[in-house]
Structure formats: structure tokens, C-alpha cells
Amino acid sequence: MQATLRKAVGVARWTGLLGRRASLGRQVVVVSPHLDDGIFSLGAAIACATRKGADVTVLTVLAGDPSSTTPAGEWDADAGFATAGEAARVRRIEDEQACALVRAQPLWLPFSDKQYDRGGSEAEVRAAVVEAVGDAQVVLPGFPLLHEDHAWLRRVLDGAFRADQSLLYTEQPYAAESSERPGDDGSGPRDGVPPPAAWLRVGAALPDQLRKVKACRAYRSQLPLIGDGVVAAILRYELRVGGEAVAPVGPRP
């Protein structure tokens, strides 16, 4: 009975029917390290914001160089790409399709992930992101920062934006897939670590959640590598914790 009640409460929070909710602003830039992170993490919140008339841009920092002839790195080769440029081209098309499903605008910077040379100094990456964001509200990866590229980008952008301009978001699928929980040895069920208690769930109705699911599935080249069940895992996690979550910029969790 208690388990059923907890599930019902989670669903009510997930659909925005229960609990205090955060919301995105009228002009928003979601900073996505790779070509999928922003949608996996905040797709429903983006869909909700754009449905209400907001202007949302998904800014991918490590979107790669479409003209590169560098042989594919290990991850891109496993996805079936021959070169870094081919991976960038195909993944940008997927990102464009995903963003269209949540009515956001994609924007890509030509820097590269850890498989390759970054293609610019940390100062150049920081300056390019700051220029792209301008005066918009900016939402940055913030928890759990398990991926090397995410932690690196967060460090590069530390202090780049005003506190009243910035939010952090819970990163997916990393939060959902993490097996470690506070106080245990990591051997428990893989149901993910919830965001810190102070974080707020972002409002999104059921149609927004469904748009997110469709948008996540647009990243066809990545799903076999991440795991075919990753979209379902994110959904289960967000049902359990009450939805996507954001927090003001502060000390790292």
C-alpha cells in the first residue's frame, strides 16, 4: 500500500500536479556538453517552456567539427562512424530533430569531446559559451558530474555567469544509471541517486513528458551505445523522484 502511494505521489509530481515547481525563463540557453545531454536532462522542461512561449536554445559545446577528417575516436567508431567529421554531421542532424520535437533551437560550437583535441583553449571555450548565452537565463550541467567532459565544462564555466542568471540541472542518463547511493556500498538496485533535497523539480505536463521521450529517441546513433533501455531508465528515475530537477548555482553537490 505504501509503495503504491509513493508511486502515485511520484507520478503526481512528475506531471506537475503536486509539489513546488521551478520553471524556466522566457529566454533560456541550456548548455549541453554533448549532442544529447540537454534533451536527455531537460527535454520536458524545455517542451513546457516553449509551449508557453519561451525562446529556448540548446547550446552544445562539444558538437565537433563537421569538416574533420580525423579518424573516429573509440566511442564514435563504436557508433559506426569512420571520422570525427562524419560523427559530428550525423549527430547534429539527430540533435536538430530532437530539438524540433520540443520546439527548441539547436546551436552548436565546434569544440570536441575527450576523444579528440578540444579544438580550442579553455579560455576560448569559455568565451564562446558566454557570447552565445548573452543575457539569457543559462542552465548548466550540475549533478552528478560523473562524466569527465561534464565536470571539465562545469569547471571551465565556473563564475562565467551571474548567480541570478544561472541554474544547474540534473544530468541524464548519469543520475538515473548511477548505482551508488549515500550510505551504501553501491551494491543496491540501479535505480539512481536522487538530486540533493534542496533541488526543485521543474514543471512539465504529461504532453511535455511525452515530447521528451520522443526527442530522446531521436539520438539513434547513441542509444545502442548508451543502452537501448536508457530512455525507459530515465523515465523510471524521473517518475520516482518527481521529474527533472534544477537548482541555483552554488557549491558543487
N, C-alpha and C positions, 0 to 999 in steps of 0.2 A: 504493500500500500504506500509506504513512504517512498519507495523507488519510483512508483508511478506518479506520485505527487511531484517529486523532484523533476522528473521528465516533463511533466505538464508545465511546471514553472519555467523550466529552461526554454521550452517552445514559446511560451508567452513572452519571455524576454527577447528571444531570437526574432520574433515578429514585431517587436516594439509595443506590445500590449501591456507590458508590466515593467516597472523599474525606471529609474532615472536614466535618461538617454543623452548622449552627446550628439552633436550634428556638425557637419562640415559647413564652411562659409559659402559665400556667393561666388568667390573666385579662388580656386584651390589648385595647388600643384602637389600631386602625390609623387614623391621621389621613389622610384623603383630601381634598385640596383641592377637587376637583370630584366630581360624581356618576358616577364610573367609575374614578378613579385607583387607589383601594385594591385593587380587584379585578384590574384590568389588571396591577398591580405585584406583588401578593402573594396572588393568588387560590389558588394551590396550597398555599402555606404555611398559609393560613387553613383550607383544607379539611383539611389534615393535622392541624392543631392541634385543630379541632373534632371530628374523627373520634376523637381520643384523649381527648376530654372537656373540652377547654379552652372557656372562655367568651370569644368574640371579638366585639367591636363594631367596625363600620366607621363611623367618625365623619366625615361630610362637612361641612366647614366652610362652603364656598361653595355651599350647597344651594339658595339663593334663597328668595324669598318667594312661596308659592303663591297668595297673595291679590293680588299686584301686578297692576295694570292698565297698567304702563309698557310702551310698545311694545317689541317684541323687539329686542334688540341684533343686530348683524350675524351673529354665529355662530348664535344661536337662530333668527333669521329664515331663515337658510340651511337650518336643520333643519326648517323648515315651521311654526314657532310664530308666533302673532300677538302674544303678550305674554310678558313675563318670567314672569308667574304661570303661564301655560299650560306653558311650558318646565319650570318647577320641578315642577309637578304630574306631568307625564308622566315626567320624568327620575327623580323619586322612585319612581314605580311600577317603572320599569326597575331601579333600584338595589335595591329591595326584592326583586324577582325574582332578581336576580343574587346577592344575599346569601343568599337561601334555598337556592340551589344549592350554596353552600359552607358552609351551616349557621351563618352569622354573623347578628348583629343589626345592622340599619342604624340610625343615629342621625343626625339632620340638624339643622344650625344654619342660621338664616335669613339669613346674610350672602350677599353676591353677588360674582360674579367681575368681572373688569375691564371687562366690557361695561356695567356699571351702577355706581351709587353703592354702596359697600360695605354700607351699612345699619348701620354701627357704627364706632366708632373702633378703632384698633389695640389700645388698652388693653382695650376691650370684647371684641374678638375673642379676645385672649389669655386674658382671664378666663373667657370661656365655654368655651374648649377645656380649660383647666386644671380647671374644675369638672366637665366631662363625663368627663375622664380619671380624676380622683381618684387612688387609689393603684395603679391598674392599670399594667402594663407598657405603654409608649406607643411606637409605631413611626411615625416621621416621614419625610416625603419628604426624600431626601438627595443623590441623584445621578441625572442630571447637572444638575438645577435649570435647565433651559433655558426652561421656561415662566415667564412673568412672575408669574403667580399663585402658582406653587410657590415661587419664590425669595422673593416677598413674604411668604408664610405662614411659610416657614422662618425668615426674619428676625424676624417678629413673635413667634415661639415660641422664639427663641434664649434659653437659660437658664431656660426655664419649668419644666423637669423635672429631677430628679436624674439624674446620669450613669448610676447603676446601675439606673435605671428606664427608660432610653431606648435605642432603636435607630433607625438610619436605614435606609431601603430604597431600592433601585434603582427609579427611576420608569419606567414603561412607558406609552405606546409610545416615549417620548423617547429612552431608551437604545438601543432597537432601531432607531429610524429615523435616528439621527444619522449623518451621512456623514463626520464628521471623526474622525480617529484621531491619537493623539500621533505627531508626527513627519512627518505628511504634509500635503498641501495641501487635503484634503477631496475630492479627485477620484477616490478609490478606490471600490470597491463599497460599496453601502449595507448593510453587514452590522452596523453599530452599534459603539459603543465599549464594551468590557467594563468592568465596575466595577473600582475600584482593587484591586490584587493582595491587599491585606490583608482585603478584604471576604470574608465567609463565605457559602457557598451554604446555602440553607435546605432542610432535609429535606422531601421530598414524594414519595410513591409514585405510580405510574402512575395509579391511580384519582383521586388528588388533582389531578394534572395535567389529566385529562380533565374533571373538575368545573370547573376554572378555564376551560378552553376554552368550555364551555357557558355559564358565567357571563358571560364577556366578550361572548358573542354576545347576551346579554340587553339590551345597550345599543343597541337597534335604531335609535333616533333619531340616534345619534352615529356609528355605523360608516360610513355613506356619506360623512360629512364628514372623518373621520379617514383613511378609505381602506378599501375593502372587504377588502383583504388584510392589515389591521393585525393581526388575531389570528394569522394564519399567520406574519407577520413577528416577532411576539413569541415565538411558539413556536420558530421557527428560531434566533433570537438566544439563547434560554434553553437550547436544545439545544447550541449552540456553546459557551456559557460555563459550562454545568453547572447552570443553574437560576436561580431567584430569589436575590437576594443582600441581606444586611443587614450593618451594621457598628455598633459603638458610636459614640455621639455624640462628635465631636472636631472638629478643624479642617476646614473645608469642602474637598472634593477640588478 
